[in-house]
Amino acid sequence: MNGKMSRSIFLIFFLVPCSSLLIPGHAHRPSSPETHVALFIFGDSIFDAGNNNYINTTLRVNFWPYGETFFKYPTGRASNGRLIPDFIAEYAKLPLIPTFLPFYKDQFVYGVNFASSGAGALAETQRGYVIDLNTQLSYFKLVEKQLKQKLGDAGAKRLLSKAVYIFSIGTNDYLVPLFTNSSVLQSDYSRKKYIGMVIGNLTTTIKEIYEIGGRKFGFLNLDDLGCLPLIRAIVPGSSGSCLESVSELAKLHNKALSEVLPELESQLPGFKYAIHDFYNSSLEIINNPSRYGLKEAIVACCGSGRYRGTYSCGGMTGIKDYELCDNPEEYMFFDAIHPTEKTYKIIAELVWNGTPNITGPYNLKKLFEHL
């Protein structure tokens, strides 16, 4: 596969990820608005439950076979079923959290999902195709105003201070420049400066939510990006090995994130956080798939080419031909970059109830219980 084709396939992927609708029929009865802890969700395709369905973008997965396993139709989630926030909502006894778009005003008391497939912490990342992090923050501020109208100032303040705010952001900030021959990551100095900008934008968002009343925050760091089927497939002469230079970028971002969160904890009274080590938990599954009931952790379930790492799932990306596995439950990856529902559930359980070596200093269960 030549370099030009590699880059075009990669950008097609990043201009396609997730979305969703409010799906009824949760198996349990949600807690009442008076006693529940709301969940606010920010980020990219790992968390997007359908916002991109409602913006003018090619970054959507609202077509079959996405959603085939659980929902039985495409919701805009980049998987065969549920995502991490869907499981977290279930564990917290909340209904499925609605996307911000379109306006579900009456549902906001349980939280809102602002995530947008392809989005980054930087406004420049996929500008015009996504809802970037700063815009997601502006949407949150609109929700705050609506909550004040619905619950009164004191009621809104109480809900927002008890709420948990979760983030998955950064992947697109690094992978898009890599595959567009950008110079921003080509030297140690420029990488450090660029990572500082990504972490700086995330930090600004956290502080603004804190000023509005947020106190409890959850984060996924970046998974091992060099081991994605998409990346394995485009490495010339690769026998399926991970691409270390891409993995290293994720490590550098994760180190910076792990350093800034304790600083925020020391600066902001009442600030509490959980950070899940997505890098090592995903690598553990890749190295030991059978331990988690999986048979395949290198080849994607849906796609084409080597390792099904060409982003062609559904035939809607300009590459019409694709292959689809018989049983996604046996696979770690559903498409060239996004995990299957089964993988997301494994990770969600670790985010919810993991020990401090994998999710700490709190896990989300403790954040939800800490009123």
C-alpha positions, -999 to 999 in steps of 0.1 A, spaced: 0 0 0 16 33 -10 20 63 14 -7 84 -4 -33 57 0 -23 51 37 -29 88 45 -62 90 27 -75 59 44 -65 72 78 -81 106 73 -113 89 61 -113 71 94 -109 103 114 -136 120 94 -161 93 102 -164 82 138 -194 81 162 -230 93 172 -263 83 189 -298 89 200 -315 86 233 -323 49 234 -352 38 257 -355 5 274 -327 4 300 -331 -27 321 -333 -9 354 -353 20 368 -332 52 369 -327 69 402 -348 99 409 -336 134 399 -335 143 436 -310 116 445 -290 107 414 -255 118 404 -256 133 369 -230 123 342 -215 148 318 -195 134 289 -168 152 268 -145 139 241 -142 121 208 -154 89 191 -146 67 221 -174 85 239 -196 100 211 -231 85 212 -245 104 183 -238 142 183 -221 140 148 -254 127 134 -267 163 137 -238 184 123 -227 189 87 -199 164 86 -187 133 69 -175 120 103 -204 97 110 -210 60 115 -248 61 113 -249 31 90 -249 -7 92 -231 -27 106 -224 -2 134 -248 -9 163 -257 -44 150 -252 -63 182 -270 -44 210 -291 -17 195 -299 -36 163 -296 -4 142 -269 22 138 -270 49 165 -238 68 155 -217 49 180 -184 37 165 -189 1 176 -212 -29 173 -229 -18 205 -225 2 236 -196 25 246 -179 31 279 -202 59 290 -233 37 283 -219 11 308 -209 37 333 -245 51 332 -258 16 338 -235 10 368 -245 44 382 -282 35 378 -288 63 353 -307 61 320 -286 62 288 -272 97 287 -286 117 258 -265 135 233 -266 173 234 -278 174 198 -306 177 191 -319 194 223 -334 169 247 -341 196 273 -362 174 296 -334 148 299 -306 171 310 -311 164 347 -293 130 343 -264 145 324 -255 152 287 -231 137 262 -212 164 243 -186 141 227 -179 144 189 -162 118 167 -129 132 153 -127 160 179 -96 171 196 -86 193 225 -73 217 199 -98 237 178 -76 232 147 -80 194 148 -105 186 121 -119 221 122 -152 223 105 -160 186 108 -163 182 145 -174 198 178 -141 206 194 -135 206 231 -140 243 236 -173 242 217 -184 212 239 -176 234 269 -198 262 254 -226 237 251 -222 227 287 -226 263 297 -259 264 278 -270 233 297 -261 251 330 -285 279 321 -312 255 312 -307 237 345 -310 270 364 -343 276 346 -356 242 355 -342 237 390 -334 272 402 -299 284 410 -296 264 442 -309 232 426 -286 236 395 -256 242 417 -264 212 438 -267 189 407 -235 203 391 -214 199 422 -226 163 427 -221 154 390 -193 134 375 -175 148 344 -157 123 322 -132 129 293 -117 110 264 -97 134 242 -64 137 225 -61 108 200 -71 129 170 -48 158 181 -18 135 175 -29 111 147 -42 137 123 -9 157 121 10 124 118 -9 115 87 -10 149 71 28 154 71 25 182 96 58 193 111 44 199 146 55 165 159 88 161 141 113 172 168 115 168 205 110 205 211 79 208 188 64 176 203 68 189 238 53 223 229 24 206 210 16 182 238 17 212 262 -10 229 240 -32 198 241 -29 194 278 -33 232 283 -66 232 265 -79 203 285 -68 220 317 -86 252 308 -118 232 302 -115 215 336 -109 248 354 -140 264 337 -162 234 347 -148 237 382 -156 274 383 -192 265 373 -194 240 402 -179 207 389 -157 188 415 -155 152 403 -137 144 371 -128 111 353 -103 107 325 -92 80 301 -56 85 290 -47 75 255 -45 38 246 -16 23 227 -22 41 194 7 23 177 -12 -11 180 -44 -1 163 -52 -22 132 -52 9 111 -16 17 122 -4 -19 119 -18 -21 84 0 10 70 35 2 83 56 -7 53 69 -43 55 52 -48 89 45 -83 101 17 -68 123 40 -52 149 29 -21 167 44 12 155 66 24 183 69 60 172 31 64 175 29 45 208 56 69 221 34 99 214 6 84 235 31 78 263 43 114 262 7 127 264 -2 103 292 28 114 312 19 151 309 -17 143 318 -6 123 349 15 153 360 -11 180 356 -40 163 375 -22 162 409 -13 199 403 -50 207 398 -59 187 429 -35 208 449 -48 241 434 -85 235 434 -102 228 468 -126 199 465 -112 187 431 -112 149 429 -103 128 399 -101 93 385 -77 85 357 -79 52 339 -47 38 324 -62 30 290 -28 25 275 -18 -4 297 -53 -19 300 -56 -20 262 -21 -34 258 -29 -61 284 -59 -72 263 -38 -71 231 -12 -93 247 -36 -117 264 -69 -118 245 -80 -153 257 -78 -141 293 -107 -118 285 -127 -142 264 -114 -129 231 -99 -148 202 -85 -119 180 -68 -87 191 -48 -77 160 -73 -81 131 -104 -59 132 -139 -74 128 -150 -50 101 -129 -35 73 -106 -46 45 -70 -51 37 -43 -63 61 -57 -68 96 -89 -53 82 -70 -21 90 -84 -2 60 -112 20 73 -139 7 50 -165 -8 74 -200 -3 60 -186 7 26 -195 43 31 -160 58 31 -153 57 -6 -140 22 -4 -170 0 -10 -157 -34 -4 -152 -47 32 -153 -78 52 -174 -84 84 -166 -111 110 -193 -135 121 -190 -128 158 -177 -94 171 -177 -108 206 -145 -127 197 -127 -95 186 -110 -67 204 -115 -42 176 -147 -37 157 -132 -15 130 -97 -3 121 -95 17 154 -126 14 175 -131 -15 200 -160 -38 201 -188 -35 227 -172 -65 246 -139 -46 248 -156 -14 259 -173 -33 287 -140 -48 300 -126 -13 301 -157 3 316 -156 -22 345 -120 -12 352 -129 25 350 -159 19 373 -143 -4 399 -106 -7 391 -79 -7 417 -56 24 421 -28 8 399 -52 9 369 -78 36 378 -68 61 405 -66 78 429 -104 72 428 -124 50 405 -157 62 391 -177 42 416 -161 61 445 -166 94 427 -203 86 422 -206 76 459 -187 107 472 -214 133 477 
